[in-house]
Amino acid sequence: MLRLNQLKLWSFLQTHLSEEINKKLLDQLYLYAKKSMPALLVLTGIVTFFMSDCVPGYLLYPWFFASLGIISNRIYDTYYYLKHDCSSKQYTKWYNRFAYKAFFTAFLWGSAPLIFLPYTESPSLYLFTSMLILGLSGGAMNSLSPDRRIATIYLMILLLPLGFYFLFQGTGIGTVSFFLIVLYLVILFSVNQNASISLIETYQKEEDLTQAKKALFSKQDELNSLFQQTPIGGFYFDLDLRIVDCNAALLKMLNSTSEELIGFDLNSMKDKRPLEVIKKSLIDGVQVYHGPYISLKGIELWIEAKCSPLMNNEGELIGGIVLLENKTKEKAANDELQYMARHDELTSLHNRRSFKEYMFSLANETLHKTHYSILFYLDLNQFKQINDSLGHGVGDQLLILVSHRLKALAGAENFLSRLGGDEFTMIIPFCATTDEEAHQVSERFAEKIQKLFTDAFMINELHLSIKSSIGIVIIEPGTTNIEELIRYADISMYQAKREGSKGFSYYNSELDDQRKALFQLQHELNQAIANGEFQLYYQPIVNIRDNTLRATEALLRWNHPSNVQMAPSTFIDLAIESGLIDDIGWWVIEHVCQQISEWKQQGKYHLKYVSINVNAKQLQRYGFIERFFEVLDQYRIKPNEIKLEITERSLIDNFQQTNDVIRELQDQGVKCAIDDFGTGYSSLSYLQRLSFSVLKIDREFIQDILINREDRFLVESIIMIAKRFGYHIVVEGIETEEQKELIQKMDPTISYQGYLFSPPLSAETLEENFLNLIKEK
């Protein structure tokens, strides 16, 4: 309703319509004029002919020539306008020309009754003139219907003069005729209005339809452009599974042309893996295919294809659309990431994660229910020394060479991995049906692994000879606790490393019990200092010639909560492994200094020094020297009253750095001793390079010295060379008079300690048995 009212208003004002509709309406006016003007021209001649006998010439001929001129001019305008298809920019000009000339034509014909009827006596001419004007108004109503404004003014100019002529006759018939003309005029207005509205609505609908088509075409162009320019490959297909259209991205992806693909029957694809997904999408809606695809040109791709049904406006299925993304690079990158996540970067072997995954998959295999498998856990001996002394570059090259030999042995049927550091695992799956057979297979294979290390490894012209320690776990059928199996392998490997002789060791429950006991011991060791469980014992060091007390060695004992007193050999390795060695070492140093301070205050200190065992790792800690002298200053201990003993084994592992610290200590008055000399298999040439003052010969060489000539010769050699370099000699472990006499014959100036003179004593017992006696003398 609102739209109809708007149209009525527009049809009157003619200014709120679009330029396109206004132009169409003006075109229609000129088209109607083209048809009506010639007829009007002929009618002008006919009227002039009939009126020439009764109407004076001075009135008739001016009217005739004026009518002839305006009609001819309008005919010319009409043909010119229609021929040249004047643009919308000239609309106002041509609209005004048409309107003014139409109004002038209406004026000439509207004045005809006023000119002709006063001179017409014939009723027939009178009627002819009246009917002529009424007929012209009817024709004008049709020809001017495109523009209600022109039509309204035109009809009023044309009909009102005739009506007023009748009205001014002063007769009843004249008055009735006037009102009939007015009524007729109103009817014409109404008819013209409806015709005008109908025509405008028609043009409006045409314009709306045109705009809709333009918008649709624009949308189609936009969608087609988007489809063609999208970086994702795509194609449409019909219900016969023939490709209707495809975009440039698809052509590039498949290295094909539009001629090859458009019209192609999908049923004839060589690689039919995506075909079922495409067909299913027509029935069940959107489907996705993710996987490999080989194109018509043989290009191997990894694609993600999203397939959707395609409907028309009525909701009828007309085909489908497929969007393809090339995931080949993404798949390759993901495969590489997966490879890196499951392989060792250095050796390219499977890593710990991949090893665990394989173990879990092995446990789920059907053969695992009836067959034995074997797990080998390898560790390289001496690898740490090689890594520390020759550098990580040589260590890495060694690991790579080892992995190559292991890989050649493992082959494709066995699983090889590097867990980290110098630890490797190898699994022989489903190799036996009995425990005996599994042990036979494992021993044969362990020997093959050991043979891999027979030949030296060549790295940078270095010949590196290493061995391996192998832990072996027989995986029984049906075993599912993979974590426990890995733990068993680790335990058996460390057992093989400790035993050393055979090179490999099988897991058994006793090993596990030992491991758990060590773990418990380490846990208890953490609390030993806080609980006051450590105690110092002192073993005298005396002159071998007259048993004169020279010094004493402070020895640590652990009063374990189980009421067992433990020597350092039981727990010192645990302390080093757990990092407690520093705390224990400082506890010993501080308590020794405290004890010396107490003996001094009591006047009982008659010793040259007290020796303290210190691990080389503690010496290398940052700030050791500064802290050591702070403790000495705190208890007013002179540097020469403390002697630090370092075992030969720990010294060799960290020779240069340890020797630098010892030299600095010696420069400040602290003497150091080599403890357990001879057990570390170091060269005697080390004695010349070391900044030590005391050398202690280990008890291992004293035990059999009376019966073993080699031990006797070795001890004599060590004493001779050490004396030459200015060392004072202390022999440990003398337990019999015979041992003492033999050593004394070698050199009567040395000192000794051992159970022959005294076992290690508590501070109180040492005072009572020795220190107090020295004071009394």
Disulfide bonds with the S-S distance in Angstrom:
none
